[in-house]
Amino acid sequence: MKYDLKQNTYTLSSGRRIYANGGYLGINEDLSVHEGYDGTVIDFYSQEYLTEIGFEKEPLTASEQDEICDFMIDLWTKRKATPIK
């Protein structure tokens, strides 16, 4: 997963690009994933649910979801291992 600062996008190994304002990705307790500071949901849900709520993007594949999860886990692990100054 690579971040493009100029485009504010992450590119997954599948080639899919995900917009993430400022490079921010976040997750909440109901496991919905958001980007940026204003929180557009990234599609971890089924296409049926996305259609129901009017979200028109194709859902992420299982491997794309896993790639984002692994990326975020790696960042938090690095942060935890870094002493606060």
Residue frames as qw, qx, qy, qz and C-alpha x, y, z in Angstrom:
[[0.000, 0.892, 0.452, 0.000, 0.00, 0.00, 0.00],
 [0.454, 0.019, 0.036, 0.890, 1.51, 3.31, -1.06],
 [0.012, 0.830, 0.404, -0.384, 0.36, 6.84, -0.33],
 [0.412, 0.423, 0.292, 0.752, 0.46, 9.57, -2.97],
 [0.201, -0.472, -0.361, 0.779, 0.63, 12.91, -1.16],
 [0.078, 0.138, -0.299, -0.941, -0.30, 14.97, -4.23],
 [0.424, -0.202, -0.660, -0.587, -3.40, 12.90, -5.00],
 [0.469, -0.270, 0.509, -0.669, -4.33, 12.10, -1.36],
 [0.907, 0.074, -0.186, -0.370, -4.74, 8.46, -2.36],
 [0.514, -0.393, 0.762, 0.009, -3.51, 5.08, -1.27],
 [0.672, 0.366, -0.509, -0.394, -2.85, 2.56, -4.01],
 [0.824, -0.255, 0.464, -0.199, -3.45, -1.05, -3.04],
 [0.327, -0.331, 0.809, 0.360, -1.51, -3.95, -4.53],
 [0.505, 0.480, 0.717, 0.021, -4.62, -4.71, -6.64],
 [0.265, 0.247, 0.374, 0.854, -4.15, -1.30, -8.30],
 [0.196, -0.797, -0.534, -0.202, -7.28, 0.12, -6.69],
 [0.225, 0.282, -0.244, 0.900, -6.90, 3.69, -5.44],
 [0.359, -0.702, -0.605, 0.111, -8.59, 4.90, -2.27],
 [0.058, 0.715, -0.044, 0.696, -8.97, 8.59, -1.52],
 [0.632, -0.537, -0.437, 0.346, -7.81, 9.47, 2.01],
 [0.051, 0.922, 0.005, 0.385, -7.70, 13.19, 2.76],
 [0.223, -0.822, 0.453, -0.265, -4.39, 13.95, 4.43],
 [0.435, 0.324, -0.835, 0.093, -3.49, 10.26, 4.41],
 [0.364, -0.208, 0.650, -0.634, -5.81, 9.59, 7.34],
 [0.605, -0.151, -0.708, -0.332, -7.56, 6.24, 7.67],
 [0.271, -0.263, 0.639, -0.671, -9.54, 5.34, 10.78],
 [0.464, -0.226, -0.828, -0.222, -11.83, 2.65, 12.12],
 [0.424, -0.391, 0.309, -0.756, -14.55, 2.77, 14.74],
 [0.409, -0.167, 0.820, -0.363, -16.17, 0.19, 17.00],
 [0.786, 0.351, 0.363, -0.358, -18.69, -0.94, 14.38],
 [0.652, -0.113, 0.590, 0.464, -15.71, -1.64, 12.07],
 [0.489, 0.828, 0.250, 0.115, -16.60, 1.02, 9.53],
 [0.619, -0.171, 0.153, 0.751, -13.48, 2.52, 8.02],
 [0.162, 0.954, 0.220, -0.127, -13.28, 6.23, 7.30],
 [0.649, 0.245, 0.086, 0.715, -10.86, 8.53, 5.52],
 [0.164, 0.528, 0.027, 0.833, -9.65, 12.02, 6.18],
 [0.019, -0.031, -0.553, 0.833, -10.99, 14.31, 8.84],
 [0.496, 0.066, 0.029, -0.865, -14.54, 14.45, 7.50],
 [0.449, -0.097, 0.839, -0.291, -15.15, 10.73, 7.36],
 [0.716, 0.276, -0.343, -0.542, -16.33, 9.21, 4.12],
 [0.829, -0.204, 0.501, -0.145, -16.94, 5.51, 4.74],
 [0.204, 0.455, -0.801, -0.332, -14.59, 3.21, 2.89],
 [0.808, 0.028, -0.207, -0.551, -16.57, 0.26, 1.62],
 [0.040, -0.280, 0.938, -0.200, -15.95, -2.67, 3.95],
 [0.599, 0.180, 0.536, -0.566, -19.62, -3.59, 3.62],
 [0.484, 0.254, 0.803, 0.237, -21.43, -5.89, 1.19],
 [0.019, 0.119, 0.468, 0.876, -22.65, -4.48, -2.12],
 [0.266, -0.595, -0.723, -0.226, -26.23, -5.14, -0.96],
 [0.363, -0.695, -0.391, 0.482, -25.80, -2.93, 2.10],
 [0.261, -0.276, 0.194, 0.905, -23.97, -0.24, 0.12],
 [0.063, -0.341, -0.635, -0.690, -26.78, -0.12, -2.43],
 [0.327, -0.672, -0.662, 0.050, -29.34, 0.08, 0.38],
 [0.330, -0.718, -0.210, 0.575, -27.66, 3.17, 1.87],
 [0.409, 0.904, 0.115, -0.048, -27.03, 4.76, -1.53],
 [0.337, -0.704, 0.513, 0.359, -23.25, 4.27, -1.58],
 [0.778, 0.574, -0.030, -0.254, -22.29, 3.68, -5.20],
 [0.135, 0.671, -0.725, -0.068, -18.74, 2.29, -5.01],
 [0.846, 0.054, -0.525, -0.073, -17.87, -1.37, -5.42],
 [0.722, -0.669, 0.160, -0.073, -17.02, -2.96, -2.07],
 [0.019, 0.698, -0.716, -0.002, -13.41, -3.78, -1.29],
 [0.823, 0.091, -0.553, -0.089, -12.40, -7.38, -1.87],
 [0.839, -0.536, -0.069, 0.064, -11.39, -9.52, 1.11],
 [0.778, 0.029, -0.028, 0.627, -7.72, -9.21, 0.12],
 [0.162, 0.621, 0.027, 0.766, -8.01, -5.41, -0.21],
 [0.578, -0.738, -0.068, -0.341, -9.61, -5.24, 3.24],
 [0.894, -0.327, -0.054, 0.300, -6.83, -7.42, 4.67],
 [0.593, 0.344, -0.019, 0.727, -4.18, -5.22, 3.06],
 [0.139, -0.733, 0.006, -0.666, -5.63, -2.08, 4.68],
 [0.779, -0.611, -0.053, -0.132, -5.92, -3.86, 8.05],
 [0.870, -0.087, -0.052, 0.482, -2.32, -5.09, 7.89],
 [0.357, 0.548, -0.017, 0.756, -1.13, -1.61, 6.90],
 [0.368, -0.751, 0.009, -0.548, -2.94, 0.03, 9.83],
 [0.888, -0.450, -0.060, 0.081, -1.75, -2.64, 12.29],
 [0.755, 0.170, -0.069, 0.630, 1.82, -2.08, 11.12],
 [0.100, 0.660, -0.044, 0.743, 1.54, 1.69, 11.62],
 [0.612, -0.695, 0.014, -0.378, 0.08, 1.33, 15.14],
 [0.929, -0.227, -0.079, 0.283, 2.76, -1.24, 16.03],
 [0.552, 0.369, -0.089, 0.742, 5.48, 1.18, 14.89],
 [0.198, -0.720, 0.014, -0.665, 3.83, 3.99, 16.86],
 [0.810, -0.567, -0.071, -0.133, 3.61, 1.87, 20.01],
 [0.878, -0.082, -0.054, 0.469, 7.31, 1.00, 19.74],
 [0.365, 0.540, -0.033, 0.758, 8.32, 4.67, 19.34],
 [0.367, -0.434, -0.520, 0.638, 8.99, 6.50, 22.61],
 [0.022, 0.925, 0.334, 0.181, 7.09, 9.72, 23.16],
 [0.500, 0.283, -0.188, 0.796, 9.46, 12.68, 23.26]]
